[in-house]
């Protein structure tokens, strides 16, 4: 495939050589790959069905002349998972998770590393320098080891030790900087300059941005495979589907830059009609892009002293990346947003407990941003939303948990005190759970809603849950079990929620049981008036998040 590298400042086009890191005409470091779309359209996407579902499936639109299969580790081709439970919790009918944890080193940076190392190998480069907050250095180290390239990895002292050890395991040299990530980048740049080495420059690295656009290709293709062709498709002109929103946590912002470019190229090829709105999310302790965008600034105001525990998102000075991403966000009708560290950590718990996906804190930031945009009504219930789950939480840090997250058993002590080993075992197990769980009755005629509420409660592990599928069953269940709390749907056939409450209030043994009404419809003034004094809380289904719901439950259970 023929391609050139075009300067974003002077427009000069030149052949791609990875060791040439600036425009030969004006010395700008900001360039991008440009392809002959007329030629690409002849084989793309018609040839895709005969190829493996991985990053190299899209080789016509990648800046590699001769892909080298011996360097591959299985990059790309990650699942697109429909998040049914989380979607129900948020009231989103079409929520998808791009599960980048399933790359070779468990993060989306594998895309960047695989293409960059392949290009360096093709260019005969044997040594390189990179600054990283962890994931980039791990991914580059793995691919560099496979290609026989020496990597000097500059990381901050806040990068978890387990990540530094993995970087070193691949044979890379770890340079630990006691300072900010921006300072680590400065040190790496000076080191590369002094030794004349190739340096990975993030969003200024052509291969890095080009690799990230394969996310867009995969998302559009996977949405189409799962839901059928987009409207306006024909046998002669098949159309792929695109989401309405693409959500990702950002530090330097390279990911969404590449994703936008990928969707833009698909539109140029006539394969899609729309580019999704971009929603880049940052943490409040280091949100230069968000704050600058909200102020209407064209150039970002740097954050000189980032204050976040999520080190992978601590880029205080995004430089020109902000200006480029700002234009793309505005063009697509997107939005920048920020969330706190604590909101990110809560979102990690929600994702793990609702969908079985253990994600890194940066991914938690993306989901916390999603929650915030849904609450604000910016993302609508019928919007198709894809969130990039950028990496795995390896390992889950201690600060994510409160005291009591384990229950300890000293089996040796219990068995020594017992007459038989079996009695000691049973005695020890009695310490695992309290004598009595809080008891909750869920009355709802929709199985999915009952499952969602049960799942949210079970995620905390300290509730005994009873279910009834209609109002009559609910009244009988509540009278029999006398729960500590009732979670009640209003709209049920035969006996609705109002009749259930009347029945409960008519009996002295059930009249004081607190009730949370969870309804799918917006109530009228008259309907709300009927509930006055009858219930303790009203929550709209799809409008409550698990932490809010659990706080409400706990406040009502004595």
Secondary structure, DSSP 8 states (H G I E B T S, - for coil): --EEEEETTT--EE---TT--S-TTT--S-EEEEE-HHHHHHHTTTTGGGS-SSGGGGGGGSS-SS--GGG----S---EEE-HHHHHHHT-SEEEEEEGGGSTTSBTHHHHHHHHHHHHHHTT--EEEEEESSHHHHHHHHHHHHHT-EEEEEEETTS-HHHHHHHHHTT-EEEEESS-HHHHHHHHHHHHHHHT-EE--GGG-HHHHHHHHHHHHHHHHHHHHHH---TT--SSS------SEEEEE-SS-HHHHHHHHHHHHHHHTTS-S---EEEEEEETTB-HHHHHHHTT-SS----SS---S-GGG--S--THHHHHHHHHHHHHT---EEE-HHHHHHHHHHHHHHHS--B-HHHHHHHHHHHHHHHTTSS-TT-EEEEEE-BB-SS--GGGS-TTSS----HHHHHHHSSSHHHHHHHHHTTTS-S--EEEEEE-S-HHHHHHHHHHHHTTT-EEEEEESSHHHHHHHHHHH--SEEEE-S--SSS-HHHHHHHHHTSTTTTTSEEEEEESS---HHHHHHHTTT-SEEEETTS--HHHHHHHHHHH--
